[in-house]
Amino acid sequence: MVCLIGKSLNEISKIVLNQSGHADHALEIAKWLYRKETSTFEEIITIPLILRKALDINSCIGKYNPIQVHESADETRKYLFENYQSQRFETVYMPSAKRNTLCISTQSGCRMGCRFCLTGKIGFNGNLSANDILNQYLSIPERSKINRIVLMGMGEPFDNLNEVKKAVEILTADWGASFGASNITISTVGLHEPLKLFLENPFCNLAISLNNPISHERKELMPIEKSNPIAETVNLLRKHPIKKPLRLSFEYVALGGINITERHAIAVSALLKGLKCHLNIIPWNSHEGTSFKSPSEIELNAFINCLNKNGVLTAVRQSRGEDIGAACGQMAGVSDE
């Protein structure tokens, strides 16, 4: 049975035409799917009853709810999903005074193997479909409050570029969720081939997971450095600059005693020199089975001061939901049952 959530307007049109409907009906269906809390065809009252019944027989909405939710002391909520293929993945809702951010997963697990990330340790359980990616936005009760989306949950988005691109196009389309592209950010370790495709026609903000500017040290933290060196990633970004209103940023997980010395700050400055970008520093969030530690306030401040002196615009990203395993690098897609 064909699920409609995750389908483009053209795909919905083909399905509707096969049921003797027409293009106007497809547009109505798309708007109901992606802008309203629609769970059944019966609710779509702006199309003929006969078409609703035909669609109900031959297709499905494709919406499903999370199987578990945890709430943090800081009001962050982590939702655990399980799709029709029994893949498990998590999404995190983070409310604040100005921004209500949803952190979405693009894979079940991850195969990048970053040593500091718990998701990378649980292995790879497959790509998520556009249906799965969109369900994380459509199925949570806070949906109407969300004004920022980050594709920074479980998985490497550029390892699943086709489905991720399709989901974002639906989110930003005027016939879809009509969510602003400048309010969506995709995060990647810097896979070169999909990055080239993205830079030809950027469809949202871009964040590059840096974490260490020194190649041989980055290899120890991020195996992807061996095949996709960060220096080449930056060269691609120089050749294809991202234009406003979209933004380029770099993510830097601060590991105590490892990657936040003065020489690292100077190397970051040299690597990013001339790029219009911002550096987000993320103090490492602890999880079991690792020897890494969070940075002390003294070493973190010294690192930030050195970056600032060398002309790098920085911000420290506040960790949210650490007490429920919802912070950056902690997502594992595991039920507590």
TORKOL-4160 file (C-alpha; in steps of 0.2 Angstrom, whole numbers, padded with zeros to 4 digits, m for minus):
337
<pt num="1" X="0000" Y="0000" Z="0000"/>
<pt num="2" X="0007" Y="0017" Z="m0005"/>
<pt num="3" X="0010" Y="0030" Z="0009"/>
<pt num="4" X="0006" Y="0048" Z="0004"/>
<pt num="5" X="0017" Y="0057" Z="0017"/>
<pt num="6" X="0034" Y="0058" Z="0009"/>
<pt num="7" X="0027" Y="0060" Z="m0008"/>
<pt num="8" X="0030" Y="0076" Z="m0019"/>
<pt num="9" X="0015" Y="0085" Z="m0027"/>
<pt num="10" X="0019" Y="0077" Z="m0043"/>
<pt num="11" X="0019" Y="0060" Z="m0035"/>
<pt num="12" X="0003" Y="0064" Z="m0026"/>
<pt num="13" X="m0005" Y="0070" Z="m0043"/>
<pt num="14" X="m0001" Y="0053" Z="m0052"/>
<pt num="15" X="m0009" Y="0044" Z="m0038"/>
<pt num="16" X="m0024" Y="0055" Z="m0038"/>
<pt num="17" X="m0026" Y="0054" Z="m0057"/>
<pt num="18" X="m0026" Y="0035" Z="m0056"/>
<pt num="19" X="m0041" Y="0037" Z="m0045"/>
<pt num="20" X="m0050" Y="0048" Z="m0057"/>
<pt num="21" X="m0046" Y="0064" Z="m0048"/>
<pt num="22" X="m0037" Y="0079" Z="m0055"/>
<pt num="23" X="m0023" Y="0091" Z="m0051"/>
<pt num="24" X="m0033" Y="0103" Z="m0039"/>
<pt num="25" X="m0037" Y="0088" Z="m0028"/>
<pt num="26" X="m0019" Y="0083" Z="m0027"/>
<pt num="27" X="m0014" Y="0101" Z="m0021"/>
<pt num="28" X="m0028" Y="0100" Z="m0008"/>
<pt num="29" X="m0022" Y="0083" Z="m0002"/>
<pt num="30" X="m0004" Y="0089" Z="m0001"/>
<pt num="31" X="m0009" Y="0104" Z="0010"/>
<pt num="32" X="m0019" Y="0094" Z="0021"/>
<pt num="33" X="m0005" Y="0081" Z="0023"/>
<pt num="34" X="0009" Y="0094" Z="0027"/>
<pt num="35" X="0000" Y="0108" Z="0035"/>
<pt num="36" X="m0014" Y="0101" Z="0046"/>
<pt num="37" X="m0014" Y="0087" Z="0058"/>
<pt num="38" X="m0022" Y="0075" Z="0046"/>
<pt num="39" X="m0022" Y="0056" Z="0050"/>
<pt num="40" X="m0036" Y="0049" Z="0039"/>
<pt num="41" X="m0043" Y="0053" Z="0021"/>
<pt num="42" X="m0060" Y="0056" Z="0029"/>
<pt num="43" X="m0053" Y="0072" Z="0036"/>
<pt num="44" X="m0049" Y="0079" Z="0019"/>
<pt num="45" X="m0066" Y="0087" Z="0017"/>
<pt num="46" X="m0061" Y="0098" Z="0002"/>
<pt num="47" X="m0060" Y="0084" Z="m0010"/>
<pt num="48" X="m0075" Y="0073" Z="m0016"/>
<pt num="49" X="m0081" Y="0059" Z="m0005"/>
<pt num="50" X="m0079" Y="0046" Z="m0019"/>
<pt num="51" X="m0060" Y="0051" Z="m0021"/>
<pt num="52" X="m0058" Y="0049" Z="m0002"/>
<pt num="53" X="m0065" Y="0032" Z="m0002"/>
<pt num="54" X="m0054" Y="0027" Z="m0017"/>
<pt num="55" X="m0038" Y="0033" Z="m0009"/>
<pt num="56" X="m0043" Y="0024" Z="0008"/>
<pt num="57" X="m0044" Y="0008" Z="m0001"/>
<pt num="58" X="m0028" Y="0009" Z="m0012"/>
<pt num="59" X="m0016" Y="0020" Z="m0001"/>
<pt num="60" X="m0013" Y="0026" Z="0016"/>
<pt num="61" X="m0009" Y="0043" Z="0025"/>
<pt num="62" X="0007" Y="0035" Z="0031"/>
<pt num="63" X="0007" Y="0045" Z="0048"/>
<pt num="64" X="0013" Y="0036" Z="0064"/>
<pt num="65" X="0016" Y="0042" Z="0081"/>
<pt num="66" X="0031" Y="0040" Z="0092"/>
<pt num="67" X="0032" Y="0024" Z="0104"/>
<pt num="68" X="0040" Y="0033" Z="0118"/>
<pt num="69" X="0043" Y="0050" Z="0125"/>
<pt num="70" X="0055" Y="0057" Z="0139"/>
<pt num="71" X="0055" Y="0074" Z="0146"/>
<pt num="72" X="0070" Y="0083" Z="0153"/>
<pt num="73" X="0071" Y="0094" Z="0168"/>
<pt num="74" X="0074" Y="0108" Z="0155"/>
<pt num="75" X="0058" Y="0104" Z="0146"/>
<pt num="76" X="0067" Y="0096" Z="0132"/>
<pt num="77" X="0057" Y="0081" Z="0125"/>
<pt num="78" X="0065" Y="0066" Z="0116"/>
<pt num="79" X="0054" Y="0055" Z="0106"/>
<pt num="80" X="0057" Y="0037" Z="0100"/>
<pt num="81" X="0050" Y="0031" Z="0084"/>
<pt num="82" X="0049" Y="0014" Z="0076"/>
<pt num="83" X="0044" Y="0014" Z="0058"/>
<pt num="84" X="0036" Y="0000" Z="0047"/>
<pt num="85" X="0053" Y="m0008" Z="0044"/>
<pt num="86" X="0056" Y="m0009" Z="0063"/>
<pt num="87" X="0070" Y="0004" Z="0062"/>
<pt num="88" X="0071" Y="0014" Z="0078"/>
<pt num="89" X="0077" Y="0033" Z="0078"/>
<pt num="90" X="0074" Y="0048" Z="0089"/>
<pt num="91" X="0070" Y="0066" Z="0087"/>
<pt num="92" X="0072" Y="0080" Z="0100"/>
<pt num="93" X="0061" Y="0095" Z="0103"/>
<pt num="94" X="0070" Y="0109" Z="0112"/>
<pt num="95" X="0059" Y="0124" Z="0118"/>
<pt num="96" X="0066" Y="0141" Z="0122"/>
<pt num="97" X="0060" Y="0159" Z="0124"/>
<pt num="98" X="0063" Y="0163" Z="0105"/>
<pt num="99" X="0067" Y="0147" Z="0097"/>
<pt num="100" X="0058" Y="0131" Z="0097"/>
<pt num="101" X="0070" Y="0119" Z="0088"/>
<pt num="102" X="0067" Y="0101" Z="0082"/>
<pt num="103" X="0082" Y="0090" Z="0080"/>
<pt num="104" X="0078" Y="0076" Z="0067"/>
<pt num="105" X="0086" Y="0060" Z="0063"/>
<pt num="106" X="0090" Y="0054" Z="0045"/>
<pt num="107" X="0096" Y="0037" Z="0048"/>
<pt num="108" X="0093" Y="0023" Z="0061"/>
<pt num="109" X="0111" Y="0023" Z="0069"/>
<pt num="110" X="0126" Y="0029" Z="0059"/>
<pt num="111" X="0141" Y="0022" Z="0050"/>
<pt num="112" X="0153" Y="0037" Z="0051"/>
<pt num="113" X="0160" Y="0030" Z="0067"/>
<pt num="114" X="0165" Y="0046" Z="0076"/>
<pt num="115" X="0173" Y="0041" Z="0092"/>
<pt num="116" X="0165" Y="0053" Z="0103"/>
<pt num="117" X="0147" Y="0050" Z="0097"/>
<pt num="118" X="0136" Y="0037" Z="0105"/>
<pt num="119" X="0125" Y="0035" Z="0089"/>
<pt num="120" X="0141" Y="0030" Z="0079"/>
<pt num="121" X="0144" Y="0016" Z="0092"/>
<pt num="122" X="0127" Y="0007" Z="0090"/>
<pt num="123" X="0130" Y="0003" Z="0072"/>
<pt num="124" X="0120" Y="0007" Z="0056"/>
<pt num="125" X="0102" Y="0001" Z="0054"/>
<pt num="126" X="0098" Y="0009" Z="0038"/>
<pt num="127" X="0093" Y="0025" Z="0029"/>
<pt num="128" X="0076" Y="0033" Z="0034"/>
<pt num="129" X="0064" Y="0037" Z="0020"/>
<pt num="130" X="0056" Y="0054" Z="0017"/>
<pt num="131" X="0041" Y="0048" Z="0026"/>
<pt num="132" X="0051" Y="0043" Z="0041"/>
<pt num="133" X="0060" Y="0060" Z="0041"/>
<pt num="134" X="0044" Y="0070" Z="0039"/>
<pt num="135" X="0034" Y="0060" Z="0052"/>
<pt num="136" X="0046" Y="0067" Z="0066"/>
<pt num="137" X="0040" Y="0084" Z="0062"/>
<pt num="138" X="0021" Y="0080" Z="0058"/>
<pt num="139" X="0018" Y="0068" Z="0072"/>
<pt num="140" X="0023" Y="0077" Z="0088"/>
<pt num="141" X="0011" Y="0087" Z="0098"/>
<pt num="142" X="0023" Y="0103" Z="0098"/>
<pt num="143" X="0023" Y="0104" Z="0079"/>
<pt num="144" X="0014" Y="0120" Z="0078"/>
<pt num="145" X="0027" Y="0128" Z="0090"/>
<pt num="146" X="0042" Y="0123" Z="0080"/>
<pt num="147" X="0051" Y="0137" Z="0071"/>
<pt num="148" X="0068" Y="0129" Z="0068"/>
<pt num="149" X="0073" Y="0112" Z="0062"/>
<pt num="150" X="0090" Y="0104" Z="0062"/>
<pt num="151" X="0095" Y="0088" Z="0053"/>
<pt num="152" X="0107" Y="0084" Z="0067"/>
<pt num="153" X="0100" Y="0069" Z="0075"/>
<pt num="154" X="0104" Y="0051" Z="0072"/>
<pt num="155" X="0114" Y="0047" Z="0056"/>
<pt num="156" X="0124" Y="0057" Z="0043"/>
<pt num="157" X="0111" Y="0066" Z="0032"/>
<pt num="158" X="0123" Y="0067" Z="0016"/>
<pt num="159" X="0124" Y="0048" Z="0017"/>
<pt num="160" X="0105" Y="0048" Z="0013"/>
<pt num="161" X="0105" Y="0063" Z="0002"/>
<pt num="162" X="0091" Y="0059" Z="m0009"/>
<pt num="163" X="0078" Y="0056" Z="0004"/>
<pt num="164" X="0084" Y="0070" Z="0015"/>
<pt num="165" X="0083" Y="0082" Z="0000"/>
<pt num="166" X="0065" Y="0076" Z="m0004"/>
<pt num="167" X="0060" Y="0079" Z="0014"/>
<pt num="168" X="0067" Y="0096" Z="0015"/>
<pt num="169" X="0059" Y="0101" Z="m0002"/>
<pt num="170" X="0042" Y="0095" Z="0005"/>
<pt num="171" X="0045" Y="0105" Z="0021"/>
<pt num="172" X="0049" Y="0121" Z="0012"/>
<pt num="173" X="0037" Y="0120" Z="m0003"/>
<pt num="174" X="0022" Y="0132" Z="m0004"/>
<pt num="175" X="0011" Y="0117" Z="m0007"/>
<pt num="176" X="0020" Y="0108" Z="0008"/>
<pt num="177" X="0023" Y="0113" Z="0025"/>
<pt num="178" X="0029" Y="0130" Z="0019"/>
<pt num="179" X="0043" Y="0131" Z="0032"/>
<pt num="180" X="0057" Y="0143" Z="0028"/>
<pt num="181" X="0073" Y="0136" Z="0021"/>
<pt num="182" X="0083" Y="0148" Z="0031"/>
<pt num="183" X="0076" Y="0140" Z="0047"/>
<pt num="184" X="0082" Y="0123" Z="0042"/>
<pt num="185" X="0100" Y="0117" Z="0045"/>
<pt num="186" X="0108" Y="0101" Z="0038"/>
<pt num="187" X="0123" Y="0095" Z="0047"/>
<pt num="188" X="0137" Y="0084" Z="0039"/>
<pt num="189" X="0154" Y="0077" Z="0043"/>
<pt num="190" X="0158" Y="0083" Z="0025"/>
<pt num="191" X="0156" Y="0069" Z="0013"/>
<pt num="192" X="0163" Y="0077" Z="m0003"/>
<pt num="193" X="0152" Y="0070" Z="m0017"/>
<pt num="194" X="0135" Y="0074" Z="m0009"/>
<pt num="195" X="0142" Y="0090" Z="m0003"/>
<pt num="196" X="0146" Y="0095" Z="m0021"/>
<pt num="197" X="0128" Y="0091" Z="m0026"/>
<pt num="198" X="0122" Y="0101" Z="m0012"/>
<pt num="199" X="0132" Y="0116" Z="m0016"/>
<pt num="200" X="0126" Y="0117" Z="m0034"/>
<pt num="201" X="0109" Y="0121" Z="m0027"/>
<pt num="202" X="0108" Y="0123" Z="m0008"/>
<pt num="203" X="0091" Y="0120" Z="m0001"/>
<pt num="204" X="0094" Y="0125" Z="0017"/>
<pt num="205" X="0108" Y="0131" Z="0029"/>
<pt num="206" X="0124" Y="0120" Z="0030"/>
<pt num="207" X="0134" Y="0115" Z="0046"/>
<pt num="208" X="0150" Y="0106" Z="0044"/>
<pt num="209" X="0156" Y="0094" Z="0059"/>
<pt num="210" X="0174" Y="0100" Z="0061"/>
<pt num="211" X="0179" Y="0095" Z="0079"/>
<pt num="212" X="0198" Y="0096" Z="0075"/>
<pt num="213" X="0207" Y="0106" Z="0061"/>
<pt num="214" X="0223" Y="0095" Z="0062"/>
<pt num="215" X="0221" Y="0081" Z="0049"/>
<pt num="216" X="0230" Y="0067" Z="0058"/>
<pt num="217" X="0221" Y="0071" Z="0075"/>
<pt num="218" X="0204" Y="0072" Z="0066"/>
<pt num="219" X="0207" Y="0055" Z="0059"/>
<pt num="220" X="0208" Y="0048" Z="0077"/>
<pt num="221" X="0191" Y="0056" Z="0081"/>
<pt num="222" X="0183" Y="0055" Z="0064"/>
<pt num="223" X="0188" Y="0040" Z="0053"/>
<pt num="224" X="0179" Y="0050" Z="0038"/>
<pt num="225" X="0194" Y="0061" Z="0038"/>
<pt num="226" X="0204" Y="0048" Z="0029"/>
<pt num="227" X="0193" Y="0048" Z="0014"/>
<pt num="228" X="0186" Y="0065" Z="0015"/>
<pt num="229" X="0199" Y="0077" Z="0022"/>
<pt num="230" X="0192" Y="0093" Z="0030"/>
<pt num="231" X="0204" Y="0104" Z="0020"/>
<pt num="232" X="0196" Y="0098" Z="0004"/>
<pt num="233" X="0179" Y="0101" Z="0012"/>
<pt num="234" X="0184" Y="0119" Z="0015"/>
<pt num="235" X="0191" Y="0121" Z="m0002"/>
<pt num="236" X="0174" Y="0115" Z="m0009"/>
<pt num="237" X="0165" Y="0128" Z="0002"/>
<pt num="238" X="0177" Y="0142" Z="m0005"/>
<pt num="239" X="0174" Y="0138" Z="m0023"/>
<pt num="240" X="0155" Y="0137" Z="m0020"/>
<pt num="241" X="0150" Y="0150" Z="m0007"/>
<pt num="242" X="0133" Y="0149" Z="0001"/>
<pt num="243" X="0123" Y="0164" Z="m0002"/>
<pt num="244" X="0111" Y="0174" Z="0009"/>
<pt num="245" X="0099" Y="0171" Z="0017"/>
<pt num="246" X="0106" Y="0154" Z="0019"/>
<pt num="247" X="0121" Y="0152" Z="0031"/>
<pt num="248" X="0137" Y="0142" Z="0033"/>
<pt num="249" X="0142" Y="0136" Z="0051"/>
<pt num="250" X="0155" Y="0124" Z="0058"/>
<pt num="251" X="0151" Y="0112" Z="0073"/>
<pt num="252" X="0165" Y="0109" Z="0086"/>
<pt num="253" X="0163" Y="0096" Z="0099"/>
<pt num="254" X="0175" Y="0102" Z="0113"/>
<pt num="255" X="0183" Y="0087" Z="0121"/>
<pt num="256" X="0193" Y="0091" Z="0138"/>
<pt num="257" X="0211" Y="0090" Z="0136"/>
<pt num="258" X="0211" Y="0084" Z="0117"/>
<pt num="259" X="0205" Y="0097" Z="0104"/>
<pt num="260" X="0204" Y="0114" Z="0113"/>
<pt num="261" X="0222" Y="0120" Z="0115"/>
<pt num="262" X="0229" Y="0136" Z="0108"/>
<pt num="263" X="0237" Y="0127" Z="0094"/>
<pt num="264" X="0220" Y="0120" Z="0089"/>
<pt num="265" X="0212" Y="0138" Z="0090"/>
<pt num="266" X="0226" Y="0145" Z="0078"/>
<pt num="267" X="0224" Y="0130" Z="0066"/>
<pt num="268" X="0205" Y="0133" Z="0066"/>
<pt num="269" X="0208" Y="0151" Z="0062"/>
<pt num="270" X="0220" Y="0147" Z="0048"/>
<pt num="271" X="0208" Y="0133" Z="0040"/>
<pt num="272" X="0193" Y="0145" Z="0040"/>
<pt num="273" X="0201" Y="0161" Z="0035"/>
<pt num="274" X="0191" Y="0171" Z="0023"/>
<pt num="275" X="0175" Y="0160" Z="0024"/>
<pt num="276" X="0159" Y="0168" Z="0029"/>
<pt num="277" X="0154" Y="0157" Z="0043"/>
<pt num="278" X="0151" Y="0154" Z="0061"/>
<pt num="279" X="0159" Y="0142" Z="0073"/>
<pt num="280" X="0147" Y="0133" Z="0086"/>
<pt num="281" X="0156" Y="0125" Z="0101"/>
<pt num="282" X="0147" Y="0111" Z="0109"/>
<pt num="283" X="0155" Y="0105" Z="0125"/>
<pt num="284" X="0155" Y="0086" Z="0125"/>
<pt num="285" X="0140" Y="0077" Z="0132"/>
<pt num="286" X="0145" Y="0062" Z="0142"/>
<pt num="287" X="0139" Y="0044" Z="0139"/>
<pt num="288" X="0145" Y="0027" Z="0145"/>
<pt num="289" X="0159" Y="0017" Z="0138"/>
<pt num="290" X="0171" Y="0031" Z="0133"/>
<pt num="291" X="0186" Y="0039" Z="0141"/>
<pt num="292" X="0182" Y="0057" Z="0134"/>
<pt num="293" X="0178" Y="0070" Z="0146"/>
<pt num="294" X="0169" Y="0087" Z="0145"/>
<pt num="295" X="0180" Y="0102" Z="0145"/>
<pt num="296" X="0183" Y="0113" Z="0161"/>
<pt num="297" X="0177" Y="0130" Z="0161"/>
<pt num="298" X="0194" Y="0137" Z="0161"/>
<pt num="299" X="0201" Y="0128" Z="0146"/>
<pt num="300" X="0184" Y="0131" Z="0136"/>
<pt num="301" X="0185" Y="0150" Z="0140"/>
<pt num="302" X="0204" Y="0150" Z="0135"/>
<pt num="303" X="0200" Y="0141" Z="0118"/>
<pt num="304" X="0186" Y="0153" Z="0115"/>
<pt num="305" X="0197" Y="0169" Z="0119"/>
<pt num="306" X="0210" Y="0162" Z="0107"/>
<pt num="307" X="0198" Y="0159" Z="0093"/>
<pt num="308" X="0191" Y="0177" Z="0095"/>
<pt num="309" X="0208" Y="0185" Z="0095"/>
<pt num="310" X="0211" Y="0176" Z="0079"/>
<pt num="311" X="0195" Y="0182" Z="0071"/>
<pt num="312" X="0184" Y="0167" Z="0072"/>
<pt num="313" X="0166" Y="0171" Z="0077"/>
<pt num="314" X="0160" Y="0158" Z="0090"/>
<pt num="315" X="0146" Y="0154" Z="0101"/>
<pt num="316" X="0144" Y="0140" Z="0114"/>
<pt num="317" X="0129" Y="0129" Z="0111"/>
<pt num="318" X="0120" Y="0126" Z="0127"/>
<pt num="319" X="0117" Y="0107" Z="0129"/>
<pt num="320" X="0099" Y="0102" Z="0131"/>
<pt num="321" X="0091" Y="0086" Z="0138"/>
<pt num="322" X="0107" Y="0078" Z="0144"/>
<pt num="323" X="0098" Y="0070" Z="0158"/>
<pt num="324" X="0087" Y="0060" Z="0146"/>
<pt num="325" X="0101" Y="0056" Z="0133"/>
<pt num="326" X="0094" Y="0069" Z="0121"/>
<pt num="327" X="0110" Y="0080" Z="0120"/>
<pt num="328" X="0121" Y="0081" Z="0105"/>
<pt num="329" X="0130" Y="0064" Z="0103"/>
<pt num="330" X="0119" Y="0055" Z="0115"/>
<pt num="331" X="0105" Y="0048" Z="0104"/>
<pt num="332" X="0105" Y="0029" Z="0103"/>
<pt num="333" X="0087" Y="0025" Z="0098"/>
<pt num="334" X="0085" Y="0013" Z="0113"/>
<pt num="335" X="0069" Y="0010" Z="0122"/>
<pt num="336" X="0069" Y="0009" Z="0141"/>
<pt num="337" X="0057" Y="m0005" Z="0142"/>
